[in-house]
């Protein structure tokens, strides 16, 4: 009997090809689309479910739609809004991966008698011969690698995961979809967060938490001198230059967001440089924090190339990162992910920069 695998089918070309590859490899594949963010979403909407269903029919596999819109709102969308209102810049895709694609989807797979789940992520998994544990690696396509968004998965989740596209480039995936005549072969991909399809984060925050908006506040320099007014700290992120509405002889950037005082703090470019980062909610792919500092390349945002650093685990799921050279715009709310070559060691959430 063939091994049964559930594929999370978002209605895009990547997950469509992931399902097709598993069918070719002889697995019994079941497609599941998770309806998450409602009709305005550019991912996992009802329209996307229709696209996924057409692909499933072409592949001859069973297909289901699972409605998680209420849970997604509570577990991903509202925390996203709360983070912006607290002066942080969140990454909801990480929470979506852990809580939905590799928790709820695993639960659904168990109910369907499946051994594991697969997605269209560009990342690779392998078994470490020394420990027998699963090891998470970057995808082979450096322009599409998504391992950064998967650092928070638990060992048990990685044990059930499959990433069929990990060794492929995006153009190869498109070519495979065309060759198979899949309905999603030419479907464009969104570069935005699924529930922020037009990129207007502030409007989404305001619609989700209308009673919690802080209102207008001051824009000040690092010495506390007033320079202007802002319409809400949720409209800003560390490192931002445009949209400040300030006249100054030199470019100014957001260096800090003080939610308690409802202030946006700005400074010059060199004031964005940090020697390190304080992290919270740190996790390691092995499930265990090392007992001493480790050397790693630390990536502080998705498109960051990473910087050599020392990572010192601390009690309470915290860590201190010291970079070999200063890093620009270390932003609270973003993830700092630790790599050894192309192997993900773990990561944590940035609580603040260290001068």
KOLLUMSE-474458 format. One record per residue (C-alpha): z negated, y negated, x; residue number from 1. Coordinates in nm, 4 decimals, always signed. Layout:
+----------+----------+----------+--------+
|       up |    north |     east | rodren |
+----------+----------+----------+--------+
|        Z |        Y |        X |    NUM |
...
+----------+----------+----------+--------+
END
This chain:
+----------+----------+----------+--------+
|       up |    north |     east | rodren |
+----------+----------+----------+--------+
|  +0.0000 |  +0.0000 |  +0.0000 |      1 |
|  +0.0901 |  -0.3482 |  +0.1274 |      2 |
|  -0.1860 |  -0.5898 |  +0.2166 |      3 |
|  -0.2302 |  -0.8532 |  -0.0535 |      4 |
|  -0.2396 |  -1.2211 |  +0.0464 |      5 |
|  -0.2795 |  -1.5319 |  -0.1689 |      6 |
|  -0.0706 |  -1.8308 |  -0.0606 |      7 |
|  -0.1768 |  -2.1816 |  -0.1550 |      8 |
|  +0.1541 |  -2.3247 |  -0.2772 |      9 |
|  +0.1489 |  -2.7035 |  -0.3001 |     10 |
|  +0.5062 |  -2.7278 |  -0.4221 |     11 |
|  +0.6354 |  -2.8470 |  -0.0865 |     12 |
|  +0.8692 |  -2.6893 |  +0.1633 |     13 |
|  +0.5981 |  -2.5821 |  +0.4086 |     14 |
|  +0.3933 |  -2.3657 |  +0.1743 |     15 |
|  +0.7147 |  -2.2322 |  +0.0185 |     16 |
|  +0.8351 |  -2.1050 |  +0.3552 |     17 |
|  +0.4876 |  -1.9723 |  +0.4387 |     18 |
|  +0.5064 |  -1.7556 |  +0.1274 |     19 |
|  +0.8622 |  -1.6468 |  +0.2103 |     20 |
|  +0.7697 |  -1.5434 |  +0.5630 |     21 |
|  +0.4821 |  -1.3288 |  +0.4392 |     22 |
|  +0.7117 |  -1.1587 |  +0.1870 |     23 |
|  +0.9569 |  -1.0847 |  +0.4703 |     24 |
|  +0.6708 |  -0.9372 |  +0.6739 |     25 |
|  +0.5937 |  -0.6891 |  +0.3966 |     26 |
|  +0.2825 |  -0.8433 |  +0.2423 |     27 |
|  +0.2165 |  -0.8402 |  -0.1294 |     28 |
|  +0.2119 |  -1.2161 |  -0.1881 |     29 |
|  +0.0567 |  -1.4018 |  -0.4797 |     30 |
|  +0.1219 |  -1.7731 |  -0.5101 |     31 |
|  -0.1472 |  -2.0081 |  -0.6393 |     32 |
|  -0.1041 |  -2.3800 |  -0.6957 |     33 |
|  -0.4293 |  -2.5717 |  -0.7115 |     34 |
|  -0.3973 |  -2.8598 |  -0.9575 |     35 |
|  -0.6232 |  -3.1139 |  -0.7910 |     36 |
|  -0.5618 |  -3.4840 |  -0.8219 |     37 |
|  -0.3833 |  -3.5400 |  -1.1516 |     38 |
|  -0.0373 |  -3.6610 |  -1.2472 |     39 |
|  -0.0345 |  -3.9534 |  -0.9997 |     40 |
|  -0.0715 |  -3.7187 |  -0.7030 |     41 |
|  +0.2126 |  -3.6484 |  -0.4624 |     42 |
|  +0.0660 |  -3.3081 |  -0.3850 |     43 |
|  -0.0563 |  -3.0282 |  -0.6129 |     44 |
|  +0.0412 |  -3.2116 |  -0.9339 |     45 |
|  +0.1892 |  -3.0390 |  -1.2397 |     46 |
|  +0.5395 |  -3.1318 |  -1.1213 |     47 |
|  +0.4615 |  -2.9703 |  -0.7869 |     48 |
|  +0.3376 |  -2.6626 |  -0.9724 |     49 |
|  +0.6774 |  -2.6382 |  -1.1415 |     50 |
|  +0.8492 |  -2.6515 |  -0.7993 |     51 |
|  +0.6124 |  -2.3846 |  -0.6657 |     52 |
|  +0.6799 |  -2.1658 |  -0.9691 |     53 |
|  +1.0551 |  -2.1831 |  -0.9083 |     54 |
|  +1.0006 |  -2.0753 |  -0.5482 |     55 |
|  +0.7747 |  -1.7901 |  -0.6586 |     56 |
|  +1.0395 |  -1.6707 |  -0.9030 |     57 |
|  +1.3036 |  -1.6794 |  -0.6285 |     58 |
|  +1.0750 |  -1.4761 |  -0.4008 |     59 |
|  +0.9811 |  -1.2320 |  -0.6770 |     60 |
|  +0.6060 |  -1.2872 |  -0.6438 |     61 |
|  +0.3268 |  -1.3388 |  -0.8945 |     62 |
|  +0.2232 |  -1.6999 |  -0.9470 |     63 |
|  -0.0745 |  -1.8809 |  -1.1005 |     64 |
|  -0.1950 |  -2.2392 |  -1.1457 |     65 |
|  -0.5664 |  -2.3104 |  -1.1008 |     66 |
|  -0.7040 |  -2.6362 |  -1.2417 |     67 |
|  -0.9666 |  -2.7956 |  -1.0188 |     68 |
|  -0.9189 |  -3.1610 |  -1.1140 |     69 |
|  -1.2810 |  -3.2226 |  -1.2192 |     70 |
|  -1.4271 |  -3.0575 |  -0.9102 |     71 |
|  -1.1787 |  -3.2343 |  -0.6831 |     72 |
|  -1.2794 |  -3.5697 |  -0.8274 |     73 |
|  -1.6497 |  -3.4952 |  -0.7719 |     74 |
|  -1.6229 |  -3.3310 |  -0.4305 |     75 |
|  -1.3384 |  -3.5232 |  -0.2642 |     76 |
|  -1.2313 |  -3.8375 |  -0.4495 |     77 |
|  -1.5713 |  -3.9916 |  -0.5255 |     78 |
|  -1.7077 |  -3.9279 |  -0.1732 |     79 |
|  -1.3870 |  -4.0915 |  -0.0438 |     80 |
|  -1.4633 |  -4.4056 |  -0.2444 |     81 |
|  -1.8317 |  -4.4008 |  -0.1462 |     82 |
|  -1.7386 |  -4.3781 |  +0.2220 |     83 |
|  -1.5173 |  -4.6878 |  +0.2036 |     84 |
|  -1.7923 |  -4.8773 |  +0.0212 |     85 |
|  -2.0340 |  -4.7768 |  +0.3001 |     86 |
|  -1.8040 |  -4.9268 |  +0.5634 |     87 |
|  -1.6479 |  -4.6002 |  +0.6764 |     88 |
|  -1.2892 |  -4.4760 |  +0.6922 |     89 |
|  -1.2871 |  -4.1237 |  +0.5457 |     90 |
|  -1.0499 |  -3.8284 |  +0.5899 |     91 |
|  -1.0461 |  -3.6508 |  +0.2525 |     92 |
|  -0.7963 |  -3.3888 |  +0.3752 |     93 |
|  -1.0679 |  -3.2231 |  +0.5844 |     94 |
|  -1.2993 |  -3.1883 |  +0.2845 |     95 |
|  -1.0085 |  -3.0628 |  +0.0729 |     96 |
|  -0.9253 |  -2.7951 |  +0.3287 |     97 |
|  -1.2797 |  -2.6669 |  +0.3542 |     98 |
|  -1.3917 |  -2.6935 |  -0.0077 |     99 |
|  -1.0709 |  -2.6055 |  -0.1891 |    100 |
|  -0.8012 |  -2.4410 |  +0.0224 |    101 |
|  -1.0509 |  -2.2252 |  +0.2109 |    102 |
|  -1.3398 |  -2.1953 |  -0.0341 |    103 |
|  -1.2105 |  -2.2077 |  -0.3898 |    104 |
|  -0.8848 |  -2.0409 |  -0.2874 |    105 |
|  -1.0736 |  -1.7639 |  -0.1061 |    106 |
|  -1.2810 |  -1.7120 |  -0.4219 |    107 |
|  -0.9591 |  -1.6860 |  -0.6221 |    108 |
|  -0.8170 |  -1.4428 |  -0.3659 |    109 |
|  -1.1202 |  -1.2172 |  -0.3948 |    110 |
|  -1.0830 |  -1.2136 |  -0.7721 |    111 |
|  -0.7206 |  -1.1075 |  -0.7256 |    112 |
|  -0.8128 |  -0.8356 |  -0.4773 |    113 |
|  -0.6518 |  -1.0133 |  -0.1808 |    114 |
|  -0.7694 |  -0.9772 |  +0.1772 |    115 |
|  -0.6924 |  -1.3314 |  +0.2834 |    116 |
|  -0.5333 |  -1.6669 |  +0.2095 |    117 |
|  -0.2411 |  -1.8455 |  +0.3693 |    118 |
|  -0.1271 |  -2.2078 |  +0.3701 |    119 |
|  +0.1581 |  -2.4102 |  +0.5131 |    120 |
|  -0.0524 |  -2.5763 |  +0.7822 |    121 |
|  +0.0984 |  -2.6184 |  +1.1281 |    122 |
|  -0.1749 |  -2.4466 |  +1.3277 |    123 |
|  -0.2219 |  -2.1090 |  +1.4940 |    124 |
|  -0.4904 |  -1.8430 |  +1.4758 |    125 |
|  -0.5575 |  -1.5605 |  +1.7174 |    126 |
|  -0.8384 |  -1.3197 |  +1.7970 |    127 |
|  -1.0325 |  -1.3870 |  +2.1156 |    128 |
|  -1.0233 |  -1.0524 |  +2.3021 |    129 |
|  -1.3567 |  -1.1249 |  +2.4706 |    130 |
|  -1.5568 |  -1.1970 |  +2.1543 |    131 |
|  -1.3469 |  -1.0598 |  +1.8690 |    132 |
|  -1.3785 |  -1.3965 |  +1.6948 |    133 |
|  -1.0950 |  -1.5980 |  +1.5500 |    134 |
|  -0.9678 |  -1.8820 |  +1.7652 |    135 |
|  -0.7963 |  -2.1895 |  +1.6193 |    136 |
|  -0.5113 |  -2.3431 |  +1.8201 |    137 |
|  -0.2729 |  -2.6328 |  +1.7815 |    138 |
|  +0.0569 |  -2.5698 |  +1.6058 |    139 |
|  +0.3589 |  -2.5163 |  +1.8296 |    140 |
|  +0.5280 |  -2.8318 |  +1.6956 |    141 |
|  +0.3339 |  -3.1202 |  +1.8571 |    142 |
|  +0.4718 |  -3.3648 |  +1.6021 |    143 |
|  +0.3364 |  -3.1618 |  +1.3099 |    144 |
|  +0.0192 |  -3.0032 |  +1.4505 |    145 |
|  -0.2550 |  -3.0103 |  +1.1836 |    146 |
|  -0.5399 |  -2.8403 |  +1.3673 |    147 |
|  -0.7284 |  -3.1735 |  +1.3640 |    148 |
|  -0.7736 |  -3.1367 |  +0.9871 |    149 |
|  -0.9013 |  -2.7791 |  +1.0157 |    150 |
|  -1.1836 |  -2.8225 |  +1.2684 |    151 |
|  -1.4523 |  -2.8027 |  +0.9962 |    152 |
|  -1.3609 |  -2.4562 |  +0.8702 |    153 |
|  -1.6363 |  -2.1985 |  +0.8997 |    154 |
|  -1.5876 |  -1.8763 |  +1.0989 |    155 |
|  -1.5833 |  -1.6754 |  +0.7749 |    156 |
|  -1.3079 |  -1.8985 |  +0.6378 |    157 |
|  -1.1005 |  -1.8677 |  +0.9549 |    158 |
|  -1.1427 |  -1.4898 |  +0.9396 |    159 |
|  -0.9555 |  -1.4843 |  +0.6072 |    160 |
|  -0.6971 |  -1.7530 |  +0.6933 |    161 |
|  -0.3315 |  -1.7143 |  +0.7841 |    162 |
|  -0.0982 |  -1.9912 |  +0.9047 |    163 |
|  +0.2545 |  -1.8432 |  +0.9009 |    164 |
|  +0.4166 |  -2.1685 |  +1.0219 |    165 |
|  +0.2032 |  -2.2102 |  +1.3323 |    166 |
|  +0.4724 |  -2.1019 |  +1.5779 |    167 |
|  +0.7561 |  -2.2932 |  +1.4076 |    168 |
|  +0.8948 |  -2.6451 |  +1.4297 |    169 |
|  +0.9510 |  -2.8483 |  +1.1154 |    170 |
|  +1.3294 |  -2.8337 |  +1.1516 |    171 |
|  +1.3090 |  -2.4544 |  +1.1719 |    172 |
|  +1.1057 |  -2.4474 |  +0.8517 |    173 |
|  +1.3632 |  -2.6624 |  +0.6724 |    174 |
|  +1.6439 |  -2.4400 |  +0.8008 |    175 |
|  +1.4651 |  -2.1272 |  +0.6782 |    176 |
|  +1.4154 |  -2.2825 |  +0.3339 |    177 |
|  +1.7852 |  -2.3735 |  +0.3139 |    178 |
|  +1.8923 |  -2.0267 |  +0.4202 |    179 |
|  +1.6753 |  -1.8762 |  +0.1459 |    180 |
|  +1.8034 |  -2.1245 |  -0.1129 |    181 |
|  +1.4499 |  -2.2412 |  -0.1996 |    182 |
|  +1.4201 |  -2.5244 |  -0.4511 |    183 |
|  +1.1935 |  -2.7199 |  -0.2164 |    184 |
|  +1.4223 |  -2.7070 |  +0.0888 |    185 |
|  +1.5107 |  -3.0779 |  +0.0800 |    186 |
|  +1.1931 |  -3.2035 |  -0.0849 |    187 |
|  +1.0515 |  -3.5018 |  +0.1072 |    188 |
|  +0.6946 |  -3.4834 |  +0.2304 |    189 |
|  +0.4319 |  -3.7465 |  +0.1684 |    190 |
|  +0.2592 |  -3.9103 |  +0.4619 |    191 |
|  -0.0132 |  -4.0504 |  +0.2362 |    192 |
|  -0.3347 |  -3.9026 |  +0.0996 |    193 |
|  -0.2364 |  -3.7055 |  -0.2110 |    194 |
|  -0.4351 |  -3.9170 |  -0.4574 |    195 |
|  -0.3305 |  -4.2450 |  -0.2920 |    196 |
|  +0.0461 |  -4.2038 |  -0.3355 |    197 |
|  +0.1330 |  -4.5708 |  -0.2808 |    198 |
|  -0.1052 |  -4.6233 |  +0.0131 |    199 |
|  -0.3276 |  -4.8681 |  -0.1789 |    200 |
|  -0.6689 |  -4.7309 |  -0.0800 |    201 |
|  -0.8571 |  -5.0344 |  -0.2088 |    202 |
|  -0.7159 |  -4.9966 |  -0.5595 |    203 |
|  -0.8184 |  -4.6291 |  -0.5690 |    204 |
|  -1.1721 |  -4.7128 |  -0.4540 |    205 |
|  -1.1963 |  -4.9846 |  -0.7195 |    206 |
|  -1.0769 |  -4.7493 |  -0.9940 |    207 |
|  -1.3186 |  -4.4733 |  -0.8894 |    208 |
|  -1.6299 |  -4.6877 |  -0.8394 |    209 |
|  -1.5790 |  -5.0072 |  -1.0443 |    210 |
|  -1.9551 |  -5.0614 |  -1.0881 |    211 |
|  -2.0351 |  -5.0253 |  -0.7169 |    212 |
|  -1.8008 |  -5.2858 |  -0.5697 |    213 |
|  -1.9838 |  -5.5263 |  -0.3352 |    214 |
|  -1.7714 |  -5.8308 |  -0.4136 |    215 |
|  -1.6929 |  -6.1110 |  -0.1742 |    216 |
|  -1.8672 |  -6.1462 |  +0.1592 |    217 |
|  -1.8498 |  -6.3141 |  +0.4960 |    218 |
|  -1.6164 |  -6.2514 |  +0.7868 |    219 |
|  -1.8090 |  -6.3276 |  +1.1053 |    220 |
|  -1.7550 |  -6.2993 |  +1.4788 |    221 |
|  -1.9736 |  -6.0781 |  +1.6976 |    222 |
|  -2.2176 |  -6.3674 |  +1.7468 |    223 |
|  -2.2614 |  -6.3963 |  +1.3681 |    224 |
|  -2.0671 |  -6.7192 |  +1.3253 |    225 |
|  -1.8914 |  -6.7468 |  +0.9889 |    226 |
|  -1.5111 |  -6.7500 |  +1.0089 |    227 |
|  -1.4038 |  -6.6855 |  +0.6524 |    228 |
|  -1.4475 |  -6.4747 |  +0.3388 |    229 |
|  -1.3340 |  -6.1289 |  +0.2345 |    230 |
|  -1.2785 |  -5.9655 |  -0.1048 |    231 |
|  -1.4629 |  -5.6396 |  -0.0270 |    232 |
|  -1.5395 |  -5.4347 |  +0.2842 |    233 |
|  -1.3549 |  -5.1371 |  +0.1336 |    234 |
|  -1.0351 |  -5.3290 |  +0.2117 |    235 |
|  -1.0932 |  -5.3072 |  +0.5880 |    236 |
|  -1.1203 |  -5.0536 |  +0.8679 |    237 |
|  -1.2226 |  -5.0781 |  +1.2329 |    238 |
|  -0.9287 |  -5.1812 |  +1.4500 |    239 |
|  -0.7484 |  -5.3631 |  +1.1688 |    240 |
|  -0.5676 |  -5.6831 |  +1.2635 |    241 |
|  -0.3454 |  -5.7692 |  +0.9687 |    242 |
|  -0.4739 |  -5.9070 |  +0.6410 |    243 |
|  -0.7794 |  -6.0867 |  +0.7784 |    244 |
|  -0.6636 |  -6.4255 |  +0.6540 |    245 |
|  -0.8024 |  -6.6043 |  +0.9586 |    246 |
|  -0.6489 |  -6.8713 |  +1.1793 |    247 |
|  -0.7504 |  -6.8164 |  +1.5411 |    248 |
|  -0.6018 |  -6.8990 |  +1.8841 |    249 |
|  -0.6050 |  -6.5296 |  +1.9813 |    250 |
|  -0.5588 |  -6.2102 |  +1.7776 |    251 |
|  -0.8763 |  -6.0890 |  +1.6075 |    252 |
|  -0.9563 |  -5.7325 |  +1.5017 |    253 |
|  -1.2190 |  -5.5725 |  +1.2825 |    254 |
|  -1.4831 |  -5.4395 |  +1.5222 |    255 |
|  -1.7526 |  -5.3377 |  +1.2725 |    256 |
|  -1.8200 |  -5.3177 |  +0.8991 |    257 |
|  -2.1767 |  -5.4079 |  +0.7995 |    258 |
|  -2.2111 |  -5.2632 |  +0.4503 |    259 |
|  -2.5765 |  -5.3652 |  +0.4186 |    260 |
|  -2.4948 |  -5.7329 |  +0.4684 |    261 |
|  -2.1463 |  -5.7035 |  +0.3104 |    262 |
|  -1.9955 |  -5.8458 |  +0.6282 |    263 |
|  -1.6739 |  -5.7843 |  +0.8166 |    264 |
|  -1.7292 |  -5.8389 |  +1.1894 |    265 |
|  -1.4275 |  -5.9344 |  +1.3994 |    266 |
|  -1.3655 |  -5.9767 |  +1.7710 |    267 |
|  -1.1011 |  -5.9654 |  +2.0397 |    268 |
|  -0.9155 |  -5.6540 |  +2.1515 |    269 |
|  -1.1491 |  -5.5672 |  +2.4376 |    270 |
|  -1.4438 |  -5.5593 |  +2.1967 |    271 |
|  -1.2903 |  -5.2537 |  +2.0312 |    272 |
|  -1.3333 |  -5.0427 |  +2.3452 |    273 |
|  -1.6104 |  -4.7826 |  +2.3397 |    274 |
|  -1.7604 |  -4.5702 |  +2.6163 |    275 |
|  -1.8611 |  -4.2985 |  +2.3725 |    276 |
|  -1.9311 |  -4.1940 |  +2.0167 |    277 |
|  -2.2322 |  -4.0762 |  +1.8179 |    278 |
|  -2.1411 |  -3.7835 |  +1.5919 |    279 |
|  -2.3051 |  -3.6227 |  +1.2907 |    280 |
|  -2.2400 |  -3.3028 |  +1.0929 |    281 |
|  -2.1006 |  -3.1379 |  +1.4050 |    282 |
|  -1.9621 |  -2.7854 |  +1.3807 |    283 |
|  -1.8141 |  -2.5408 |  +1.6298 |    284 |
|  -1.5416 |  -2.2868 |  +1.5576 |    285 |
|  -1.7649 |  -2.0080 |  +1.6883 |    286 |
|  -2.0364 |  -2.1073 |  +1.4427 |    287 |
|  -2.2799 |  -2.1781 |  +1.7273 |    288 |
|  -2.3374 |  -2.4980 |  +1.9228 |    289 |
|  -2.3372 |  -2.4568 |  +2.3033 |    290 |
|  -2.6723 |  -2.4941 |  +2.4727 |    291 |
|  -2.5520 |  -2.7591 |  +2.7181 |    292 |
|  -2.2892 |  -3.0347 |  +2.7406 |    293 |
|  -1.9282 |  -2.9192 |  +2.7517 |    294 |
|  -1.6119 |  -3.0759 |  +2.8890 |    295 |
|  -1.3384 |  -3.1237 |  +2.6299 |    296 |
|  -1.0482 |  -3.3418 |  +2.5308 |    297 |
|  -1.1716 |  -3.5380 |  +2.2316 |    298 |
|  -0.9327 |  -3.6660 |  +1.9665 |    299 |
|  -1.0826 |  -3.9476 |  +1.7546 |    300 |
|  -0.7998 |  -3.9825 |  +1.5012 |    301 |
|  -0.5094 |  -3.7690 |  +1.3847 |    302 |
|  -0.2387 |  -3.9270 |  +1.5997 |    303 |
|  -0.4676 |  -3.9873 |  +1.8962 |    304 |
|  -0.3581 |  -3.8128 |  +2.2173 |    305 |
|  -0.7203 |  -3.7343 |  +2.3014 |    306 |
|  -0.9371 |  -3.8372 |  +2.5970 |    307 |
|  -1.1289 |  -3.6210 |  +2.8476 |    308 |
|  -1.4980 |  -3.6410 |  +2.7639 |    309 |
|  -1.8385 |  -3.4796 |  +2.7839 |    310 |
|  -1.9764 |  -3.3504 |  +2.4534 |    311 |
|  -2.3554 |  -3.3148 |  +2.4399 |    312 |
|  -2.4861 |  -3.1223 |  +2.1346 |    313 |
|  -2.8070 |  -3.2691 |  +1.9900 |    314 |
|  -3.0585 |  -3.1430 |  +1.7336 |    315 |
|  -2.9853 |  -3.1848 |  +1.3658 |    316 |
|  -2.6131 |  -3.1147 |  +1.3880 |    317 |
|  -2.5493 |  -3.4245 |  +1.5972 |    318 |
|  -2.3683 |  -3.4795 |  +1.9274 |    319 |
|  -2.3092 |  -3.7518 |  +2.1827 |    320 |
|  -1.9629 |  -3.7969 |  +2.3330 |    321 |
|  -1.9046 |  -3.9810 |  +2.6610 |    322 |
|  -1.5408 |  -4.0588 |  +2.7388 |    323 |
|  -1.3990 |  -4.0581 |  +3.0922 |    324 |
|  -1.2362 |  -4.3909 |  +3.0096 |    325 |
|  -1.2980 |  -4.6379 |  +2.7248 |    326 |
|  -1.1413 |  -4.5517 |  +2.3904 |    327 |
|  -1.0141 |  -4.8059 |  +2.1395 |    328 |
|  -1.1332 |  -4.8309 |  +1.7782 |    329 |
|  -1.3824 |  -4.5458 |  +1.7521 |    330 |
|  -1.4110 |  -4.5602 |  +1.3738 |    331 |
|  -1.7096 |  -4.4450 |  +1.1632 |    332 |
|  -1.5997 |  -4.1890 |  +0.9063 |    333 |
|  -1.3181 |  -4.0475 |  +1.1178 |    334 |
|  -1.3395 |  -3.7080 |  +1.2885 |    335 |
|  -1.3826 |  -3.6475 |  +1.6604 |    336 |
|  -1.2308 |  -3.3072 |  +1.7371 |    337 |
|  -1.2935 |  -3.1195 |  +2.0628 |    338 |
|  -1.0117 |  -2.9308 |  +2.2381 |    339 |
|  -0.9903 |  -2.7025 |  +2.5393 |    340 |
|  -0.6184 |  -2.7175 |  +2.6068 |    341 |
|  -0.4694 |  -2.6358 |  +2.2676 |    342 |
|  -0.7776 |  -2.4470 |  +2.1458 |    343 |
|  -1.0054 |  -2.6195 |  +1.8939 |    344 |
|  -1.3690 |  -2.5931 |  +1.9997 |    345 |
|  -1.5149 |  -2.7878 |  +1.7081 |    346 |
|  -1.5740 |  -3.1425 |  +1.6001 |    347 |
|  -1.7900 |  -3.3842 |  +1.4091 |    348 |
|  -1.7892 |  -3.7027 |  +1.2077 |    349 |
|  -1.8117 |  -4.0365 |  +1.3870 |    350 |
|  -2.1330 |  -4.2189 |  +1.2931 |    351 |
|  -2.0713 |  -4.5051 |  +1.5367 |    352 |
|  -1.9331 |  -4.6129 |  +1.8702 |    353 |
|  -2.1417 |  -4.6186 |  +2.1886 |    354 |
|  -2.0916 |  -4.9239 |  +2.4081 |    355 |
+----------+----------+----------+--------+
END
